[in-house]
Amino acid sequence: MSAPLHGGPDALGVPEHDFSTNANACGPCPLALQALAQADRARYPDPAYSALTAALAAFHGVAPERIVLAASASEFIHRISALAAHCGLRRAFLPAHGYGDYARAAGLWGLEPCSAQGGDDGWAGLHWACEPASPLGGVDPAIDGWGAAGAAWRVLDRAYAPLCLAGAPRRLQGRAWSLYSPNKALGLTGVRAAYAIAPPQALEEGVAQRLRALAPSWPVGADGVALLHSWVQPETQAWLGASLPVLRAWKAQQEALCADFGWQVVPGSLANFFTARLPHGAQMAPLLQALRAAGVKLRDCASFGLPGHVRLGVLAPASQEALGQALRRYHRA
C-alpha cells in the first residue's frame, strides 16, 4: 500500500507559506503554548487520564465513560476500523471526497470501501462523515440519512467544526461518535492528541470499552495532555472565538486572489479552507513545483478524487501576497 499523502513539511523542509494544511493561521494559541511550556515531561501521565477525562466530559456535558482518548484522530480512525473488522463488519462507508486515512484504514483491515450514499441501514458497516468536510469544506450529505440505529459504528469527524466560519456545526445528540482533534483549531498540528465522545449505544454494546482496551499504554503523552487540558479552558475558547472573524476576512481576500488568476473557487466551504479548480489547460505538477521552490505550498486534490483542483488553507495577507507574487513570476516565465 502506498504511503499516506498529507500537506505540511516535506523533503524540502517547512514551507514558508504553507497553504497545504488547515491549521488556524491566527495561531499558535498563546494559552496553549503556555500550557505546553509547563507540561511535565519528566513523568508518565496518569495511565487512566482521570483528570483529563473528567475535564473533557465536563466541557461537553457528558459522562466521563463516554470519553475515549486517542494518540491522534488518525490513530482513532485506524483503531475503530480494526475493531469493526474484528467484530465482523465487512464494509466502510466513505465520503466521496475525504480524508485518505478513512479508506487507508479500511483497506488495511479488510473493510470494503463503499459510497456513503449506499442506503445502508447502519449495522452492516462502519460509516464515516466529516463536517465541515475536507477538501471542499461543506456539509456532509451522509449525515442526513443517519437515524438513531447503528450509532455505535458511525463516526462524525469534527476536526474542522471549531473552525466553521459560516453557520453552526451540526450536532448529532448521541447518534454517532464525535471525533475531536483540537490541534488544528489551536494552530498546533505538531502536537498529536485527540478524543472521541461515544454515543450511548457504543457503551451499551461495549464498543467504547473495547476501543479503550485496544489502545496502547499512555496513548497521549505529556504534551498532548497539556494541549487537551488547555483546549477546554474558557480563555482558550475565547481566543478561538476571536480568531474566527479574522479568518473570515482573510478567506474573502484569498478567494478574491484566486479568482484574479482565473481559478474557479468551489462554492460551499464553511471552514478556514477552500478548494479551487485551476484554469483549463493548466499543468498542475509544474505549477506546484514552481510555487514550492518559491516557498509556497498548496495541496493537490487528486488524492481526494478531485484532479485539477487545489485546496488552500486560509493564511494571513502576507502569505497571500507571497502566493500572488509567485504566481505572477510563474506566468511570466
RANORKA-V252011 format. One record per residue. N is the residue number from 1. RES is the residue in one letter. D_CENTER is the distance of its C-alpha to the mean C-alpha in Angstrom with 2 decimals. Layout:
[[N & RES & D_CENTER] [N & RES & D_CENTER]]
This chain:
[[1 & M & 22.16] [2 & S & 20.75] [3 & A & 18.41] [4 & P & 14.66] [5 & L & 13.76] [6 & H & 11.30] [7 & G & 11.83] [8 & G & 13.41] [9 & P & 16.79] [10 & D & 19.00] [11 & A & 22.67] [12 & L & 23.79] [13 & G & 22.05] [14 & V & 19.80] [15 & P & 19.86] [16 & E & 21.63] [17 & H & 19.71] [18 & D & 16.22] [19 & F & 14.78] [20 & S & 12.74] [21 & T & 9.62] [22 & N & 7.95] [23 & A & 9.15] [24 & N & 11.64] [25 & A & 14.78] [26 & C & 17.03] [27 & G & 16.11] [28 & P & 16.55] [29 & C & 17.49] [30 & P & 21.15] [31 & L & 21.30] [32 & A & 18.53] [33 & L & 20.32] [34 & Q & 23.52] [35 & A & 22.23] [36 & L & 21.16] [37 & A & 24.61] [38 & Q & 26.26] [39 & A & 24.46] [40 & D & 27.12] [41 & R & 26.37] [42 & A & 29.93] [43 & R & 29.44] [44 & Y & 27.41] [45 & P & 25.18] [46 & D & 26.64] [47 & P & 25.89] [48 & A & 25.53] [49 & Y & 23.30] [50 & S & 25.59] [51 & A & 25.18] [52 & L & 21.39] [53 & T & 21.15] [54 & A & 23.72] [55 & A & 21.97] [56 & L & 18.65] [57 & A & 20.82] [58 & A & 22.91] [59 & F & 20.07] [60 & H & 18.93] [61 & G & 22.53] [62 & V & 22.35] [63 & A & 24.45] [64 & P & 23.44] [65 & E & 23.79] [66 & R & 20.79] [67 & I & 18.44] [68 & V & 17.20] [69 & L & 15.90] [70 & A & 13.91] [71 & A & 13.91] [72 & S & 10.15] [73 & A & 7.58] [74 & S & 9.02] [75 & E & 12.37] [76 & F & 12.16] [77 & I & 11.37] [78 & H & 14.45] [79 & R & 16.46] [80 & I & 16.41] [81 & S & 17.08] [82 & A & 19.99] [83 & L & 21.31] [84 & A & 21.19] [85 & A & 23.25] [86 & H & 25.54] [87 & C & 26.19] [88 & G & 27.36] [89 & L & 24.63] [90 & R & 24.87] [91 & R & 22.24] [92 & A & 18.50] [93 & F & 17.74] [94 & L & 14.88] [95 & P & 13.68] [96 & A & 15.93] [97 & H & 13.24] [98 & G & 9.86] [99 & Y & 7.78] [100 & G & 10.90] [101 & D & 10.66] [102 & Y & 11.53] [103 & A & 14.69] [104 & R & 15.29] [105 & A & 15.49] [106 & A & 17.58] [107 & G & 19.89] [108 & L & 20.43] [109 & W & 21.48] [110 & G & 23.55] [111 & L & 21.73] [112 & E & 22.68] [113 & P & 19.87] [114 & C & 20.84] [115 & S & 19.97] [116 & A & 18.18] [117 & Q & 21.21] [118 & G & 23.62] [119 & G & 25.13] [120 & D & 24.88] [121 & D & 26.09] [122 & G & 23.08] [123 & W & 25.09] [124 & A & 25.34] [125 & G & 21.78] [126 & L & 18.25] [127 & H & 16.33] [128 & W & 12.63] [129 & A & 11.19] [130 & C & 8.15] [131 & E & 9.32] [132 & P & 9.06] [133 & A & 8.34] [134 & S & 7.47] [135 & P & 9.88] [136 & L & 12.32] [137 & G & 10.70] [138 & G & 13.14] [139 & V & 13.98] [140 & D & 13.74] [141 & P & 17.45] [142 & A & 17.17] [143 & I & 16.83] [144 & D & 20.28] [145 & G & 21.91] [146 & W & 20.65] [147 & G & 23.67] [148 & A & 24.49] [149 & A & 25.44] [150 & G & 23.24] [151 & A & 20.71] [152 & A & 20.66] [153 & W & 18.95] [154 & R & 16.42] [155 & V & 12.80] [156 & L & 10.70] [157 & D & 6.96] [158 & R & 6.83] [159 & A & 3.70] [160 & Y & 5.61] [161 & A & 8.83] [162 & P & 10.36] [163 & L & 10.24] [164 & C & 11.99] [165 & L & 15.12] [166 & A & 17.19] [167 & G & 18.18] [168 & A & 16.83] [169 & P & 13.92] [170 & R & 15.68] [171 & R & 16.49] [172 & L & 17.80] [173 & Q & 20.33] [174 & G & 20.30] [175 & R & 19.99] [176 & A & 16.88] [177 & W & 14.69] [178 & S & 12.06] [179 & L & 9.22] [180 & Y & 8.20] [181 & S & 6.80] [182 & P & 8.86] [183 & N & 9.17] [184 & K & 7.23] [185 & A & 9.51] [186 & L & 12.34] [187 & G & 12.24] [188 & L & 12.55] [189 & T & 10.02] [190 & G & 13.15] [191 & V & 13.48] [192 & R & 11.97] [193 & A & 12.01] [194 & A & 10.47] [195 & Y & 12.41] [196 & A & 12.94] [197 & I & 15.69] [198 & A & 18.05] [199 & P & 19.98] [200 & P & 23.73] [201 & Q & 24.46] [202 & A & 22.44] [203 & L & 24.78] [204 & E & 27.82] [205 & E & 27.19] [206 & G & 26.33] [207 & V & 22.88] [208 & A & 21.30] [209 & Q & 24.21] [210 & R & 23.97] [211 & L & 20.30] [212 & R & 21.39] [213 & A & 24.35] [214 & L & 22.39] [215 & A & 20.55] [216 & P & 22.42] [217 & S & 24.24] [218 & W & 22.34] [219 & P & 18.79] [220 & V & 17.75] [221 & G & 19.97] [222 & A & 21.60] [223 & D & 19.03] [224 & G & 16.22] [225 & V & 18.75] [226 & A & 19.60] [227 & L & 16.10] [228 & L & 15.60] [229 & H & 19.20] [230 & S & 18.72] [231 & W & 15.73] [232 & V & 18.17] [233 & Q & 20.98] [234 & P & 22.30] [235 & E & 22.67] [236 & T & 19.02] [237 & Q & 18.09] [238 & A & 20.90] [239 & W & 19.64] [240 & L & 16.23] [241 & G & 18.28] [242 & A & 20.54] [243 & S & 17.90] [244 & L & 16.85] [245 & P & 20.25] [246 & V & 20.27] [247 & L & 17.03] [248 & R & 18.54] [249 & A & 21.69] [250 & W & 20.16] [251 & K & 18.21] [252 & A & 21.58] [253 & Q & 23.29] [254 & Q & 20.85] [255 & E & 21.11] [256 & A & 24.87] [257 & L & 24.95] [258 & C & 23.41] [259 & A & 25.90] [260 & D & 28.71] [261 & F & 28.18] [262 & G & 28.30] [263 & W & 24.63] [264 & Q & 23.77] [265 & V & 20.75] [266 & V & 19.20] [267 & P & 19.62] [268 & G & 17.51] [269 & S & 14.37] [270 & L & 13.74] [271 & A & 11.04] [272 & N & 11.47] [273 & F & 11.43] [274 & F & 13.67] [275 & T & 15.27] [276 & A & 18.94] [277 & R & 21.59] [278 & L & 24.07] [279 & P & 27.74] [280 & H & 29.72] [281 & G & 31.04] [282 & A & 28.64] [283 & Q & 28.06] [284 & M & 24.41] [285 & A & 25.07] [286 & P & 27.82] [287 & L & 25.98] [288 & L & 22.83] [289 & Q & 25.23] [290 & A & 27.30] [291 & L & 24.48] [292 & R & 23.17] [293 & A & 26.78] [294 & A & 26.82] [295 & G & 23.86] [296 & V & 21.40] [297 & K & 18.44] [298 & L & 16.69] [299 & R & 14.36] [300 & D & 16.59] [301 & C & 15.24] [302 & A & 17.88] [303 & S & 15.64] [304 & F & 13.82] [305 & G & 17.38] [306 & L & 18.04] [307 & P & 20.73] [308 & G & 22.13] [309 & H & 18.97] [310 & V & 16.87] [311 & R & 13.57] [312 & L & 14.08] [313 & G & 12.07] [314 & V & 14.63] [315 & L & 16.93] [316 & A & 20.22] [317 & P & 23.47] [318 & A & 24.76] [319 & S & 22.02] [320 & Q & 22.54] [321 & E & 26.21] [322 & A & 25.63] [323 & L & 23.82] [324 & G & 26.78] [325 & Q & 29.34] [326 & A & 27.89] [327 & L & 27.88] [328 & R & 31.44] [329 & R & 32.61] [330 & Y & 31.14] [331 & H & 32.92] [332 & R & 36.13] [333 & A & 36.21]]
